[in-house]
């Protein structure tokens, strides 16, 4: 039987980190309980039944499970309506569905949070790509974040006031591969309120990836019109094997459904193939699993902070997503970090991660990921582009106690390097 024979140095640091994070863990538990009640109420209010797990094939007409799943997601996330499908391939696919659903030739989108992450840059056409919004005559505008990481609300309101082509304001809640802090739900609400005060017709669209159930409210509760994310992140609870969602105003959801399938048919088709059970169950587990992932991030911040590395957010800072960055400052340390974390994975622990040319990115990326669902960042993982400042971005952890071991093995990789 394998036992983890960690160095005394790491064990002493782990004990110190455990003591530091206790107050933060109490807060995380309170948020988890609030959100779990909200999700349970959505299931009860929509009378979820075993019959909703039944498979449909072909066109999937009249799939009651699909319809109730949409209603439960909307209720759980505080939205008017939702579109939840296993056939949405990723968070980027969900966001692209929303952008193409709302915007028309001659319109423009304004990013209120600076440059988007690499894969979405291709959707907008910032990075040339076949089929981008730019190819369809949709413009792109951008307002950089302020030096402190906050949104530049005066610049945003000036842009929407003076540019009638802007029909959508895009907000990226999480950080992507950047040093800036994620936006809180309150900050998103401030942006939405400022935009609506000037141009009520503009749709405020939030990339909610990594943020679901981390706070007690979601962006649609504070003025966002639409939000989107992936089911192999927070809202799938580590159970959904694929999929994505969009939640928000009913009229916008109908536009998104027409884009996802075809105009005139929209959300009325789409066989669920027996996958509804995992999507329902994943949503039910999501608040608790998200809480475990946040605990993992907080512990990592405390541990690597004690080791002298720059971490963001700090262990005692407020949380609005599950991402934790650790700046290692050196490519070899970055590789050692990811290889150490891989050793603590329940799946593929024997694999040695190496940097590779990942599609959609302009630098090599190394990934530590040994989960039950490929690419599921609600399971413990670390992504790291091989570029300055050589920071690892940790996400996930289905349960804290197992994820903690992955964090400790990553730390051991640094002292052994």
C-alpha positions in Angstrom: 0.0 0.0 0.0 1.2 3.5 -0.9 1.7 5.9 1.9 2.8 9.5 1.4 6.1 10.0 3.0 6.3 13.8 3.0 9.3 15.7 4.3 9.0 17.1 7.8 9.5 20.6 6.4 6.3 20.2 4.3 4.3 18.7 7.2 5.2 21.6 9.5 4.2 24.1 6.9 0.9 22.2 6.4 0.1 22.4 10.1 0.8 26.2 10.0 -1.4 26.6 6.9 -4.2 24.5 8.6 -4.2 26.9 11.5 -4.3 30.0 9.3 -7.2 28.9 7.2 -9.7 28.0 9.9 -11.6 31.3 9.9 -11.8 31.3 6.1 -13.2 27.7 6.1 -16.0 28.7 8.5 -17.0 31.4 6.1 -16.9 29.0 3.1 -19.1 26.5 5.0 -21.7 29.3 5.6 -21.8 30.2 1.9 -22.0 26.5 0.9 -25.0 26.0 3.2 -26.8 29.0 1.8 -26.3 27.9 -1.8 -27.1 24.3 -1.1 -30.5 25.4 0.3 -31.1 27.5 -2.8 -30.3 24.5 -5.1 -32.5 22.1 -3.0 -35.4 24.6 -3.2 -35.1 24.7 -7.0 -35.3 21.0 -7.2 -38.4 20.9 -4.9 -40.1 23.8 -6.5 -39.8 22.2 -9.9 -41.0 18.8 -8.7 -38.0 16.9 -10.0 -38.9 13.3 -10.5 -37.1 10.1 -11.5 -39.1 10.3 -14.8 -37.0 13.3 -15.7 -33.9 11.1 -16.0 -35.4 9.0 -18.8 -33.5 8.9 -22.1 -34.8 10.4 -25.3 -33.3 9.8 -28.8 -33.6 11.3 -32.2 -35.0 14.8 -32.2 -35.9 14.7 -28.5 -39.3 16.4 -28.9 -41.2 16.8 -25.7 -38.2 15.8 -23.5 -39.6 16.8 -20.1 -36.3 16.1 -18.3 -34.6 18.6 -20.6 -37.3 21.3 -19.9 -37.3 20.7 -16.1 -33.5 20.8 -16.0 -33.5 24.2 -17.6 -36.1 25.4 -15.0 -34.1 24.0 -12.1 -30.8 25.6 -13.3 -32.6 29.0 -13.7 -34.0 28.7 -10.1 -30.8 27.6 -8.6 -28.8 30.4 -10.2 -31.5 33.1 -9.7 -32.3 33.6 -13.4 -35.5 34.0 -15.4 -34.6 31.2 -17.8 -31.8 28.9 -18.7 -30.5 26.7 -21.5 -28.5 23.7 -20.3 -27.2 21.1 -22.7 -24.7 18.3 -22.7 -24.0 19.2 -26.3 -22.4 22.6 -25.3 -18.8 21.6 -25.6 -17.1 24.1 -23.2 -17.4 27.4 -21.5 -16.0 29.1 -24.6 -18.7 27.4 -26.7 -21.4 28.6 -24.2 -20.1 32.2 -24.4 -19.8 32.1 -28.2 -23.4 30.9 -28.4 -24.5 33.9 -26.4 -22.4 36.4 -28.4 -23.5 35.0 -31.8 -27.1 34.8 -30.5 -27.4 38.4 -29.5 -25.1 40.3 -31.8 -25.8 41.2 -35.4 -23.7 42.5 -38.3 -22.9 46.2 -37.6 -23.2 45.7 -33.9 -20.2 45.8 -31.5 -19.3 44.2 -28.3 -17.4 46.0 -25.5 -15.2 44.1 -23.2 -15.3 45.9 -19.8 -12.6 43.7 -18.3 -9.7 44.2 -20.8 -8.4 41.6 -23.2 -10.2 38.3 -23.0 -8.4 35.0 -22.6 -6.8 33.3 -25.5 -9.6 31.0 -26.8 -12.2 33.8 -26.6 -9.9 36.2 -28.5 -10.5 33.9 -31.5 -14.2 34.1 -31.1 -14.2 37.9 -31.2 -11.7 37.9 -34.0 -8.9 39.7 -32.1 -6.9 36.7 -33.1 -7.8 35.9 -36.7 -9.9 32.7 -36.9 -12.3 31.3 -39.4 -15.9 32.0 -38.5 -15.2 34.7 -35.9 -17.6 37.5 -35.0 -15.3 39.9 -36.9 -15.9 37.9 -40.1 -19.6 38.5 -39.6 -19.2 42.2 -39.3 -19.4 42.4 -35.5 -17.0 44.9 -34.0 -15.0 44.7 -30.9 -14.1 47.4 -28.3 -12.1 47.1 -25.1 -11.7 49.0 -21.9 -8.6 48.1 -19.9 -8.9 47.4 -16.2 -7.5 50.0 -13.9 -4.1 49.5 -12.3 -5.7 48.1 -9.1 -7.7 45.5 -11.2 -11.1 47.3 -10.9 -13.2 48.1 -13.9 -12.9 51.6 -15.3 -16.6 52.5 -15.0 -16.2 56.1 -16.2 -14.5 54.9 -19.4 -17.1 52.1 -19.9 -20.0 54.5 -19.6 -18.3 57.0 -21.9 -17.9 54.3 -24.5 -21.5 53.1 -24.4 -22.8 56.7 -24.4 -20.8 57.7 -27.5 -20.8 54.5 -29.6 -24.2 53.5 -30.7 -22.9 50.3 -32.3 -22.2 48.8 -28.9 -25.0 46.4 -28.2 -23.4 44.1 -25.6 -21.0 44.6 -22.7 -18.9 41.5 -21.9 -17.6 40.9 -18.4 -15.1 38.2 -17.6 -15.6 37.3 -13.9 -12.5 35.2 -13.4 -8.9 36.0 -14.2 -8.0 33.6 -17.0 -4.2 33.4 -17.3 -3.6 36.9 -15.9 -2.4 38.5 -12.7 -5.6 40.6 -12.1 -8.0 39.7 -9.3 -11.4 38.2 -10.3 -14.4 40.5 -10.1 -16.9 40.1 -7.2 -20.6 39.8 -7.8 -20.9 43.3 -6.2 -18.4 44.8 -8.7 -20.2 43.1 -11.6 -23.5 44.7 -10.3 -21.8 48.1 -10.3 -20.7 47.8 -13.9 -24.2 46.6 -14.9 -25.9 49.5 -13.1 -23.6 52.0 -14.7 -24.2 50.7 -18.2 -28.0 50.5 -17.8 -28.1 54.0 -16.5 -26.7 55.2 -19.8 -28.0 52.6 -22.3 -30.8 50.4 -20.9 -30.9 48.6 -24.3 -27.5 47.1 -23.9 -27.1 43.4 -22.9 -24.7 42.8 -20.0 -23.2 39.4 -20.5 -21.0 37.7 -17.9 -18.5 34.9 -18.4 -19.3 33.1 -15.1 -16.8 30.3 -15.4 -15.2 29.3 -12.1 -17.5 31.6 -10.2 -20.8 29.7 -9.7 -21.7 29.1 -6.0 -18.6 30.8 -4.7 -20.7 33.7 -3.4 -24.3 33.8 -2.1 -25.5 35.5 -5.3 -24.8 35.2 -9.0 -24.4 38.0 -11.5 -28.0 37.8 -12.8 -29.2 38.8 -9.3 -27.3 42.1 -9.5 -28.2 43.3 -13.0 -26.5 41.1 -15.6 -28.8 40.1 -18.4 -27.0 36.8 -19.3 -24.3 34.6 -17.9 -22.7 31.4 -19.2 -20.4 28.6 -18.1 -19.2 25.0 -18.3 -20.6 22.0 -16.6 -17.2 20.5 -16.1 -16.5 23.4 -13.8 -18.5 24.4 -10.7 -22.1 23.8 -11.7 -21.5 20.2 -12.8 -20.4 19.2 -9.4 -17.7 16.8 -10.7 -20.5 14.5 -11.9 -21.5 16.0 -15.3 -19.3 14.5 -18.0 -19.8 17.3 -20.5 -22.0 20.3 -21.2 -22.6 24.0 -20.6 -25.3 26.5 -19.7 -26.6 30.0 -20.3 -28.9 31.7 -17.8 -30.6 35.0 -17.9 -33.4 36.9 -19.5 -35.9 34.7 -21.3 -35.8 36.7 -24.5 -32.0 36.4 -24.7 -32.1 32.7 -23.8 -34.5 32.2 -26.8 -31.9 33.9 -29.1 -29.2 31.7 -27.7 -31.3 28.6 -28.3 -31.9 29.6 -31.9 -28.1 30.0 -32.4 -27.3 26.7 -30.6 -29.7 24.7 -32.8 -31.5 26.5 -35.6 -33.9 29.4 -36.0 -37.5 28.4 -35.7 -36.7 25.3 -33.7 -34.5 26.6 -30.9 -34.8 24.7 -27.6 -37.5 22.4 -28.7 -35.1 19.7 -30.0 -32.1 17.9 -28.6 -32.2 14.3 -27.4 -30.8 13.9 -23.9 -29.6 10.3 -24.5 -30.0 9.4 -20.8 -27.5 12.0 -19.6 -30.1 14.1 -17.7 -29.5 12.2 -14.4 -25.8 13.2 -14.3 -26.6 16.9 -15.0 -29.3 17.0 -12.3 -27.1 15.2 -9.9 -24.1 17.4 -10.7 -26.1 20.5 -10.1 -27.3 19.2 -6.8 -23.7 18.4 -5.7 -22.3 21.7 -7.0 -22.5 24.0 -4.0 -20.7 21.4 -1.7 -18.1 20.5 -4.3 -17.5 24.2 -5.1 -17.0 24.8 -1.4 -14.4 22.0 -1.3 -12.6 23.6 -4.2 -12.5 27.0 -2.5 -11.1 25.4 0.6 -8.4 23.8 -1.6 -7.5 27.2 -3.1 -7.4 28.9 0.3 -5.1 26.2 1.8 -2.8 26.5 -1.3 -2.6 30.2 -0.8 -1.6 29.8 2.9 0.9 27.0 2.2 2.7 28.6 -0.7 2.6 32.0 0.9 4.4 30.5 3.9 7.0 29.1 1.4 7.7 32.6 0.2 5.9 32.6 -3.1 3.6 35.3 -4.4 0.0 34.1 -4.2 -3.3 35.6 -5.4 -5.7 35.9 -3.8 -4.2 35.8 -0.3 -5.5 33.0 2.0 -7.6 35.5 4.0 -9.0 37.5 1.1 -12.6 37.3 -0.1 -13.3 34.7 -2.8 -15.4 35.1 -5.9 -14.0 32.2 -8.0 -12.1 28.9 -7.4 -8.9 29.9 -9.1 -5.6 30.3 -7.1 -2.5 31.6 -8.7 1.0 30.8 -7.4 3.8 32.8 -9.0 6.9 30.7 -9.2 9.1 33.0 -11.4 11.0 30.2 -13.1 10.0 27.7 -15.9 11.7 24.8 -14.2 9.9 25.4 -10.9 6.6 25.7 -12.8 7.2 22.3 -14.4 8.2 20.7 -11.1 5.1 22.2 -9.4 2.7 20.7 -12.0 4.6 17.3 -12.0 4.3 17.2 -8.2 0.6 17.9 -8.2 0.1 15.2 -10.8 1.5 12.6 -8.4 -1.5 13.2 -6.1 -4.1 12.7 -8.8 -6.6 9.7 -8.4 -6.3 9.1 -12.2 -3.1 9.1 -14.2 -0.9 9.8 -11.1 2.0 8.0 -12.9 1.9 10.5 -15.9 4.6 13.1 -16.0 3.2 16.4 -17.5 5.2 18.2 -20.1 4.6 21.6 -21.8 2.8 21.3 -25.1 1.4 23.4 -27.9 -2.2 23.6 -26.8 -4.8 24.7 -29.4 -5.9 28.3 -29.0 -2.9 29.5 -27.0 0.1 31.4 -28.3 2.6 29.8 -25.8 3.2 26.3 -24.6 1.0 25.2 -21.7 1.7 22.6 -19.0 -1.3 21.0 -17.2 -1.5 18.8 -14.2 -4.9 17.0 -14.3 -5.8 13.5 -13.2 -9.5 13.5 -12.9 -12.5 11.3 -13.7 -13.6 13.7 -16.5 -11.0 14.9 -19.0 -10.4 18.6 -18.6 -12.7 19.1 -15.6 -11.3 22.0 -13.7 -13.7 21.4 -10.8 -11.4 18.5 -10.1 -7.9 19.4 -8.8 -5.8 20.7 -11.7 -3.2 23.3 -12.5 -2.8 25.0 -15.8 0.3 27.1 -16.5 1.3 28.9 -19.7 5.1 28.8 -20.1 5.5 32.6 -20.1 6.3 35.3 -17.6 5.7 35.5 -14.6 5.6 31.6 -14.7 2.5 31.3 -12.5 0.5 28.2 -11.9 -3.3 28.5 -11.8 -4.8 26.0 -9.5 -8.5 25.1 -9.8 -10.8 22.5 -8.2 -10.8 19.7 -5.7 -13.8 17.4 -5.4 -13.0 17.0 -1.7 -10.6 19.0 0.2 -8.8 16.2 2.0 -7.7 14.5 -1.2 -6.9 17.8 -3.0 -4.8 18.8 0.0 -2.5 15.9 -0.8 -2.1 17.1 -4.3 -1.1 20.6 -3.1 1.4 19.1 -0.6 3.0 17.0 -3.4 3.3 20.1 -5.5 5.1 21.8 -2.7 7.4 18.8 -2.3 8.2 19.1 -6.0 9.5 22.6 -5.4 11.8 21.7 -2.5 13.1 18.7 -4.4 13.7 20.7 -7.6 
